[in-house]
Amino acid sequence: MKIRTLAVTALLATALAACSGGQEDDSKPSAKPTPTASKLSALAPAWQPKLDAAAEGAVATCQAPSSDACAEVLTDIMMVVNELESEIEAPGRGPYPESTKQIAKMQAATDKYVDEGCQGDPAADDPDSECWGIADITVGASTLGMTLATDDISQPK
């Protein structure tokens, strides 16, 4: 019975969408104004402290990339970075090209850390190990704060 009800509901929704398509006047203004880049606040003042807090002590902690403590710090940093990326991609937000590049670099370093199996691998602590690319994450958080400030300044007024 529930499956039939769901199927009927889906068919009705499809039929209503098909019937209403193309009949609405496109010249009507939207009831909700879309934000413009100039109305959105700068990101650096809000996100720099979050990045700093997540990365505090990360360089020292990650002197042993194989450690669980390092993996935890890297996770904390990247959680903030991923939230920031969502904010950068918000509708109406102007481009943040330098910050976007820095985020991509940090995400690539995270992928490499995972792909190389660095956490728990004693060989990861060798300075010649591929796992030392985590500096792109630990130091990258500070760099990201600087690129945010630069991108904020370049936003349209």
C-alpha positions as YAML, in Angstrom:
chain: A
units: angstrom
residues:
- id: 1
  name: MET
  ca: [0.00, 0.00, 0.00]
- id: 2
  name: LYS
  ca: [2.80, 2.44, 0.91]
- id: 3
  name: ILE
  ca: [4.68, 1.71, -2.31]
- id: 4
  name: ARG
  ca: [1.58, 2.44, -4.40]
- id: 5
  name: THR
  ca: [0.99, 5.69, -2.47]
- id: 6
  name: LEU
  ca: [4.59, 6.76, -3.05]
- id: 7
  name: ALA
  ca: [4.33, 5.91, -6.75]
- id: 8
  name: VAL
  ca: [1.12, 7.88, -7.14]
- id: 9
  name: THR
  ca: [2.62, 10.85, -5.28]
- id: 10
  name: ALA
  ca: [5.69, 10.77, -7.51]
- id: 11
  name: LEU
  ca: [3.54, 10.64, -10.64]
- id: 12
  name: LEU
  ca: [1.42, 13.55, -9.43]
- id: 13
  name: ALA
  ca: [4.49, 15.62, -8.66]
- id: 14
  name: THR
  ca: [5.90, 14.88, -12.11]
- id: 15
  name: ALA
  ca: [2.61, 15.74, -13.80]
- id: 16
  name: LEU
  ca: [2.30, 19.01, -11.90]
- id: 17
  name: ALA
  ca: [5.84, 19.97, -12.77]
- id: 18
  name: ALA
  ca: [5.25, 19.17, -16.44]
- id: 19
  name: CYS
  ca: [1.99, 21.11, -16.54]
- id: 20
  name: SER
  ca: [3.40, 24.20, -14.92]
- id: 21
  name: GLY
  ca: [6.63, 24.26, -16.94]
- id: 22
  name: GLY
  ca: [6.99, 27.29, -19.17]
- id: 23
  name: GLN
  ca: [3.74, 28.96, -18.11]
- id: 24
  name: GLU
  ca: [5.13, 31.18, -15.38]
- id: 25
  name: ASP
  ca: [6.05, 34.76, -16.22]
- id: 26
  name: ASP
  ca: [9.84, 34.97, -16.00]
- id: 27
  name: SER
  ca: [9.76, 38.75, -15.68]
- id: 28
  name: LYS
  ca: [8.35, 38.68, -12.15]
- id: 29
  name: PRO
  ca: [10.92, 39.57, -9.52]
- id: 30
  name: SER
  ca: [11.79, 36.86, -7.05]
- id: 31
  name: ALA
  ca: [10.23, 37.15, -3.61]
- id: 32
  name: LYS
  ca: [13.61, 36.49, -2.01]
- id: 33
  name: PRO
  ca: [16.47, 38.76, -2.98]
- id: 34
  name: THR
  ca: [19.70, 36.97, -3.67]
- id: 35
  name: PRO
  ca: [22.70, 38.21, -1.74]
- id: 36
  name: THR
  ca: [25.39, 40.01, -3.64]
- id: 37
  name: ALA
  ca: [29.08, 39.78, -2.96]
- id: 38
  name: SER
  ca: [29.08, 43.28, -1.52]
- id: 39
  name: LYS
  ca: [26.41, 42.35, 1.06]
- id: 40
  name: LEU
  ca: [28.27, 39.32, 2.36]
- id: 41
  name: SER
  ca: [30.76, 39.86, 5.12]
- id: 42
  name: ALA
  ca: [34.49, 39.30, 4.76]
- id: 43
  name: LEU
  ca: [35.59, 35.76, 5.59]
- id: 44
  name: ALA
  ca: [39.00, 36.33, 7.16]
- id: 45
  name: PRO
  ca: [37.79, 37.95, 10.42]
- id: 46
  name: ALA
  ca: [35.53, 35.00, 11.18]
- id: 47
  name: TRP
  ca: [37.62, 32.13, 9.82]
- id: 48
  name: GLN
  ca: [41.19, 33.10, 10.74]
- id: 49
  name: PRO
  ca: [40.58, 32.39, 14.45]
- id: 50
  name: LYS
  ca: [38.97, 29.05, 13.59]
- id: 51
  name: LEU
  ca: [41.93, 28.08, 11.41]
- id: 52
  name: ASP
  ca: [44.39, 29.20, 14.10]
- id: 53
  name: ALA
  ca: [42.58, 27.21, 16.79]
- id: 54
  name: ALA
  ca: [42.46, 24.05, 14.67]
- id: 55
  name: ALA
  ca: [46.14, 24.31, 13.70]
- id: 56
  name: GLU
  ca: [47.49, 25.25, 17.13]
- id: 57
  name: GLY
  ca: [50.44, 23.01, 17.88]
- id: 58
  name: ALA
  ca: [49.99, 21.08, 14.62]
- id: 59
  name: VAL
  ca: [53.56, 21.50, 13.41]
- id: 60
  name: ALA
  ca: [54.98, 20.14, 16.69]
- id: 61
  name: THR
  ca: [52.39, 17.37, 16.95]
- id: 62
  name: CYS
  ca: [53.03, 16.22, 13.40]
- id: 63
  name: GLN
  ca: [56.78, 15.78, 13.81]
- id: 64
  name: ALA
  ca: [55.65, 12.16, 13.92]
- id: 65
  name: PRO
  ca: [53.24, 11.91, 10.98]
- id: 66
  name: SER
  ca: [52.39, 8.33, 11.91]
- id: 67
  name: SER
  ca: [50.97, 9.30, 15.30]
- id: 68
  name: ASP
  ca: [47.28, 9.25, 16.09]
- id: 69
  name: ALA
  ca: [47.68, 12.75, 17.55]
- id: 70
  name: CYS
  ca: [48.91, 14.04, 14.18]
- id: 71
  name: ALA
  ca: [46.03, 12.36, 12.34]
- id: 72
  name: GLU
  ca: [43.60, 13.97, 14.79]
- id: 73
  name: VAL
  ca: [45.09, 17.45, 14.32]
- id: 74
  name: LEU
  ca: [45.02, 17.05, 10.53]
- id: 75
  name: THR
  ca: [41.38, 15.97, 10.73]
- id: 76
  name: ASP
  ca: [40.51, 19.00, 12.88]
- id: 77
  name: ILE
  ca: [42.21, 21.37, 10.43]
- id: 78
  name: MET
  ca: [40.54, 19.85, 7.39]
- id: 79
  name: MET
  ca: [37.10, 19.94, 9.01]
- id: 80
  name: VAL
  ca: [37.46, 23.71, 9.39]
- id: 81
  name: VAL
  ca: [38.87, 24.02, 5.86]
- id: 82
  name: ASN
  ca: [35.96, 22.06, 4.37]
- id: 83
  name: GLU
  ca: [33.43, 24.22, 6.25]
- id: 84
  name: LEU
  ca: [35.24, 27.31, 4.96]
- id: 85
  name: GLU
  ca: [35.13, 25.96, 1.42]
- id: 86
  name: SER
  ca: [31.34, 25.65, 1.71]
- id: 87
  name: GLU
  ca: [31.18, 29.26, 2.85]
- id: 88
  name: ILE
  ca: [33.33, 30.39, -0.08]
- id: 89
  name: GLU
  ca: [31.00, 28.58, -2.47]
- id: 90
  name: ALA
  ca: [27.87, 30.21, -0.97]
- id: 91
  name: PRO
  ca: [25.52, 31.83, -3.48]
- id: 92
  name: GLY
  ca: [26.32, 35.48, -4.04]
- id: 93
  name: ARG
  ca: [29.87, 35.21, -2.75]
- id: 94
  name: GLY
  ca: [32.53, 36.67, -5.01]
- id: 95
  name: PRO
  ca: [35.48, 34.55, -6.16]
- id: 96
  name: TYR
  ca: [38.19, 33.63, -3.69]
- id: 97
  name: PRO
  ca: [40.82, 32.39, -6.17]
- id: 98
  name: GLU
  ca: [43.88, 32.29, -3.91]
- id: 99
  name: SER
  ca: [41.99, 30.69, -1.04]
- id: 100
  name: THR
  ca: [40.48, 28.12, -3.39]
- id: 101
  name: LYS
  ca: [43.97, 27.21, -4.65]
- id: 102
  name: GLN
  ca: [45.25, 26.86, -1.08]
- id: 103
  name: ILE
  ca: [42.28, 24.67, -0.10]
- id: 104
  name: ALA
  ca: [42.93, 22.42, -3.12]
- id: 105
  name: LYS
  ca: [46.58, 22.10, -2.11]
- id: 106
  name: MET
  ca: [45.57, 21.14, 1.44]
- id: 107
  name: GLN
  ca: [43.01, 18.62, 0.18]
- id: 108
  name: ALA
  ca: [45.63, 17.05, -2.10]
- id: 109
  name: ALA
  ca: [48.00, 16.71, 0.88]
- id: 110
  name: THR
  ca: [45.22, 15.08, 2.89]
- id: 111
  name: ASP
  ca: [44.51, 12.62, 0.09]
- id: 112
  name: LYS
  ca: [48.21, 11.75, -0.12]
- id: 113
  name: TYR
  ca: [48.43, 11.27, 3.67]
- id: 114
  name: VAL
  ca: [45.53, 8.82, 3.48]
- id: 115
  name: ASP
  ca: [46.64, 7.11, 0.26]
- id: 116
  name: GLU
  ca: [50.16, 6.56, 1.61]
- id: 117
  name: GLY
  ca: [48.75, 5.02, 4.80]
- id: 118
  name: CYS
  ca: [50.75, 7.43, 6.95]
- id: 119
  name: GLN
  ca: [48.77, 7.06, 10.17]
- id: 120
  name: GLY
  ca: [50.19, 4.17, 12.17]
- id: 121
  name: ASP
  ca: [53.07, 3.49, 9.78]
- id: 122
  name: PRO
  ca: [56.44, 3.96, 11.54]
- id: 123
  name: ALA
  ca: [58.10, 4.53, 8.13]
- id: 124
  name: ALA
  ca: [55.99, 7.68, 7.82]
- id: 125
  name: ASP
  ca: [58.19, 9.36, 10.44]
- id: 126
  name: ASP
  ca: [61.24, 9.19, 8.17]
- id: 127
  name: PRO
  ca: [61.86, 12.74, 6.87]
- id: 128
  name: ASP
  ca: [62.29, 11.29, 3.36]
- id: 129
  name: SER
  ca: [58.83, 9.75, 3.54]
- id: 130
  name: GLU
  ca: [56.03, 10.94, 1.27]
- id: 131
  name: CYS
  ca: [54.07, 11.58, 4.48]
- id: 132
  name: TRP
  ca: [55.97, 14.78, 5.20]
- id: 133
  name: GLY
  ca: [53.72, 16.52, 2.68]
- id: 134
  name: ILE
  ca: [51.47, 17.19, 5.65]
- id: 135
  name: ALA
  ca: [53.22, 20.54, 6.01]
- id: 136
  name: ASP
  ca: [50.83, 21.63, 3.26]
- id: 137
  name: ILE
  ca: [48.11, 21.08, 5.86]
- id: 138
  name: THR
  ca: [49.77, 22.16, 9.11]
- id: 139
  name: VAL
  ca: [51.43, 25.30, 7.75]
- id: 140
  name: GLY
  ca: [48.76, 25.58, 5.07]
- id: 141
  name: ALA
  ca: [46.18, 26.65, 7.65]
- id: 142
  name: SER
  ca: [48.17, 29.84, 8.33]
- id: 143
  name: THR
  ca: [48.70, 30.40, 4.64]
- id: 144
  name: LEU
  ca: [44.97, 30.00, 4.07]
- id: 145
  name: GLY
  ca: [44.29, 32.72, 6.61]
- id: 146
  name: MET
  ca: [46.52, 35.08, 4.64]
- id: 147
  name: THR
  ca: [44.93, 34.20, 1.29]
- id: 148
  name: LEU
  ca: [41.48, 34.80, 2.79]
- id: 149
  name: ALA
  ca: [42.49, 38.30, 3.82]
- id: 150
  name: THR
  ca: [43.88, 38.96, 0.34]
- id: 151
  name: ASP
  ca: [40.77, 37.60, -1.36]
- id: 152
  name: ASP
  ca: [38.53, 39.62, 0.99]
- id: 153
  name: ILE
  ca: [40.25, 42.81, -0.12]
- id: 154
  name: SER
  ca: [39.73, 41.97, -3.79]
- id: 155
  name: GLN
  ca: [35.96, 41.43, -3.41]
- id: 156
  name: PRO
  ca: [33.70, 43.83, -5.32]
- id: 157
  name: LYS
  ca: [32.35, 46.64, -3.20]
...
